[in-house]
Amino acid sequence: MIYELDDTTKVKKLFDGWEETLVYSCLQKVMGKIFVTDKENPRSAMAFVGCFAFYAGEPDKELVTQKPAGFVIMTPQNIEWEACIEECFPEAEKVTRYAIKKDTVFNRAHLRNIAAKLPRGYEIKAIDGKLYDACLVDPVTADFVSAFGSKEKYLELGRGMLVLKSGRIVAGASSYTRYREGIEIEVDTVEEERNKGLAQAVCAALILRCLDEGLYPSWDAKNMNSVRLAEKLGYEFDHEYTAYEISGEERTH
């Protein structure tokens, strides 16, 4: 049986050295949850937020098989956890993701220049209550706010910028998650508006907003296109890592 862990300090050492802000969100109890099979002396743990599950400590089949419902991206701490996931879910799709360094020193002038290159007819606005509701209408934009669970929590903890064209949301960059020191960026553009520089401009605007507030805008890349976009903004690639995509009733990221 698995349990939600209230005292997350009990598993902090299990995640030592794992530079992943989604894990920080769970350990800091800002958002997300930690699950274990032993509440008193946990030797294994799963940090879960959004649709991401991070597995640390001793491989535990029960933690893996009792995954949260729906689409989940499972991230193993090591090859032993990889073997455990593959045994429990042989149908899982093994993918490569790309970690970006967490100590970027940004060039604000460069970012301001990028944000200013928004094409004519488009505008950038911060996500407020009205735009929060608008994001939920389209699955492409829902990820900008959905992990927070409510409008109130997003407006308190989240940070986001949108590109609008004639009042319609066509691109955006927002906090997929939040931890005490910063956010994890989620970025997307509706298909027919891609390759116009919208994502680059709106990301630059969000990064500048975070810097003004003393928050770190963390970036993790699903593919090399995301890596290249990050590098244009001043980030540096760190390393590849393995994850497993488990299909479910719906995908949220």
Sequence and secondary structure as in RCSB ss.txt:
>XXXX:A:sequence
MIYELDDTTKVKKLFDGWEETLVYSCLQKVMGKIFVTDKENPRSAMAFVGCFAFYAGEPDKELVTQKPAGFVIMT
PQNIEWEACIEECFPEAEKVTRYAIKKDTVFNRAHLRNIAAKLPRGYEIKAIDGKLYDACLVDPVTADFVSAFGS
KEKYLELGRGMLVLKSGRIVAGASSYTRYREGIEIEVDTVEEERNKGLAQAVCAALILRCLDEGLYPSWDAKNMN
SVRLAEKLGYEFDHEYTAYEISGEERTH
>XXXX:A:secstr
  EE S GGGGGGGGTT   HHHHHHHTTSSSEEEES SSS SEEEEEETTEEEEEES  HHHHHT  SS EEEE
ESSHHHHHHHHHH TT EEEEEEEE S     HHHHHHHHTT  TTEEEEE  HHHHHHHTTSHHHHTTTGGG S
HHHHHHH  EEEEEETTEEEEEEEEEEEETTEEEEEEEE GGG SSSHHHHHHHHHHHHHHHTT EEE EESSHH
HHHHHHHHT  EEEEEEEEEE  S    
